[in-house]
Amino acid sequence: MNAFAGRFNGKVVIVTGGASGIGLACCERFAAEGASIGVLDLHGEAANEVAQQIRERHGSAIGVQADVSEPAAIATAIDQVAKAFGRLDVAVNSAGIGGSGGPMKDMPSDVWNRMIAINLSGVFYSMQAEYRHLEAAGGGAIINIASMLGVVGYPEGGAYVAAKHGVVGLTRTAALSWGPQNIRVSVVCPTFIETPMTNHRSQEDWAALAQVHALRRLPEVTDVAATVCFLASEDARALTGSVHMVDAGYTAG
């Protein structure tokens, strides 16, 4: 039983990248706590399937196809959710892609441009569209999903690391800019987590990765979702511009 059931009753939450991985875990957790959910994803059919599952188990949800790298498309998708439910209270920007892109000295420009377009510009476009609805609602919360690589470097991860560092910077800037409108903006930085985006790794790889973390184990998507829901809740009303490491102690040293 969810100890926080009802915490988001009457609230409307959108999650980009909501059809899989961390985004899906966030959709399920918010729905279990009473929120109406807008599941936004590049894969519209998958978004609709998640929304249907939420309606069957919890309550209100709609799925919307959305490409975060296209500003008009993501704005239209967010407008659709706000119109369907009458408002917007919380936005979780989880959509993203992985991949190292190889050594920086050899990285093709198209690899760089795609990574930045989705993982950084996509967050920026989403936040712009979300702001209008949150301001109209009298405030709310935005939680961006970055990565532990938003605060440290990583060999052969130039484009990904740059994008995630950028998300951290966007978060802090928006927190300063939008605080007077009662809009809180935070960022969550997970470590390596098993999701469809990382399923190329073997179980041996995962076991070895766990050993370089202080807890000698890796978080799960539900750990990230729990942190996101806390940041969206009234318990975190004094938090904005904050960076939250869900990294099992990877960056502690």
N, C-alpha and C positions, 0 to 999 in steps of 0.2 A: 504493500500500500504506500502511495506517495504521501510523505509527511507534509508536503507543501501543496496538496490538492486545494484548488480554489484560489491560489495566490494571484492568478491572472484572470480571474473571472471578469468578464466585461471588457477585457483588453484585446486589441487586435495586433497581431505580430506577423511580419513578413520575414521570410528567410530566403535569401538567394542561394542557389546551389542546394536547395532543400530536398532534392530527390535522392541524395545518397550521402554516405559518409557523415561528416560532422554536421552538415546542414540537416540531414534527415534526423539525426539524434536530437538536434535542437527542436525541430518541428514536433517530434514525438513528446519531448519533455514539456514544452510549452503547452501543447494540447492537453497533456495529462494534468496540467495545473490550471486548466480552465480557459485558456486563450482561444480565440478564433485565429486560424492560421491561413496565411497566403503562402503557398508553396511555389516559389519561383525557381525555374530551372531551364537550362538550354534545351533539355529534352522534355518537351511538353507532355508527352504520353506518360512518362515516368512521374512527372509532377502531378498529373491527374490521378494516377494510381495511388500515390502517397496521400493525396487529399481524400480520396475515397476511403482508404483505410482509416484515416483519422475520423472521418464522419461516422464510420461504423463503430469505432471504439470509444470516441471521446465527445465529438460535437461538431463544430463548424470548421470547414476548411474549403478552400478552392485551390486548384492548380492552375498556374499560368506559365506559358512558355515565354522565356525572356533571355535575351542575349545581353549580358551586362556590358559587353564591349561596344554596344551601340546605344548612345545616350537617349535617342528618341524611343527606342524599343524598351529599355528598362524603365524609362519614365512612364510610358503607356501602361506597362505591366503593374507598376506600383499604384498608378491612378486607378487601375481596374480593381485592385484589392481594396483600396480605400473607399471606392464607390460602393463595392459590394457589401462592406461591413460598416460603412458610415464614418470611419475614422482610421487613424493609425497611431499606435502607441509605442511600439517597439520594432526596430529593424535590426536584423542580423545579416551582415554581409559576409557570406561564407563561400560564395562561388569562386572557383579558382582552378588552376591547372598546375601540375607538377612537372618535373623534368629538369635535369641539370643544364642541358644545352652544351655541355662539354667545356673545354678550356676557354677562358675568356679571349685569349689571343686568336682563336680560330672560330669564335661563335658567329654564325651567320646572322645577318641583320634581320632576317625574317623570324628567326627564333627569338631574338631579343624583342622585336616589336610585338610579337604575339603574346609573350609573357607579360610585358608591360601593359598591353591593351586589356588583358583580362584581369590580371592579378593586382594592378594598380589603378589604371584608368577606370576599370569596371567598378571598383570601390568608390572612386571619386564620383562617377556618374550616378551611382546608386544613392550616395549620400546627398547629392544635390536634389534628387527627386524626393527623397525621404524627408528632407528638411521642410519642404512646403507643407506637407501633411502633419508633421509633428508640431510645427509652429501653430497651425490651425487648431490643433487639439490642445494647445496650451502647454506643450512640452512632451517629453518622452525620453527614450533611450535608444542609442545606436551602439551596437557592439560589432566591431569589425574582427574578423578572424585573420590573423597574420600567421606568424610562425616564430619559433625560437630563432629562426634565421632572419627575423626582423630586428634582432639585437646583437647577433654575432655573425661572423663570416663563415664561409664553407667552401672548400676547394671545388672548383668547377661549377659553382652555383651562382655565377655572376648575375644573370638576369633575374633569377628567382629571389636571391638575396636582396638585390636592389629594389625589386617590387615590394617585398615584405617590409624592408626598412621604410619604404615610402608610405606604406599603410600606417605604420607607427607614427610617422610624421604628420600625415593627414589627420589621424585621430587626435593628436595633441593640439593641432591648429584648430580643428573644428570645435574641440572642447572649449578653447579660449574664445572663439568667435561666437558660439551658439549658447554659451552658458546663460547670458541674459534672457534668452528665450526659454529657459528651463529645459534645454535639451542636453542630456548627458551623453558623452561619447567616450567609449572605452575600447580597448583592444585586448584580445586574448591570443597568446602565442604558444601553441602546442608544440611539442616535440614530435618525433616520428611516431605515427599512429597508424595501425592497420585500417585502411579504407580501400574502396575500389581503386583509388588513385595510386595506391602504393602496393597493390597486390602482386607486383612483379618480384617482390622480395621472397626469399625462401624462409622457412621456419628457423633454419640455422642462422640466417641473417638477422632475424628478429631477436633471437636469443643472444647473439653477439652484441647487438645494439643495446639491449637491456643492461648489459654489464658495464657500459660507460655512463650510466645514469646513477645518481646517488641512491635511489631506491632499489636499484637492480631489477626494476620492472618498468614497463611502459604504460602510460595512461591508455584509456579506452575512449571512444567517442562520447560515451556517456559522462565521463569526467569533464570533458570540455563543455558539454551541454549543461551540466550542473553549474559550472562557473558562469556560463552565459546567462542562465536564468537568474542567478544571484545578482549579477550586474544589472539586469533589467528590472529587478525588484526594488521595492521601497527600502529594503535593508541596505541597499547600496546608494541611497539618495545623496550621500556626501561624496561619492566617487565620480570623478570625470577626468578625462585626460590621462587615465591610469593604464598601465601596462601589466597584464596578468599572465605570468608564466605557468602553463600547465605542462611542465617539462620533466617531472620526476627528478628535479635537481640537476639537469644537464648543464645549465648555465650558472650553477652556484659556485663553481670553482674558478 
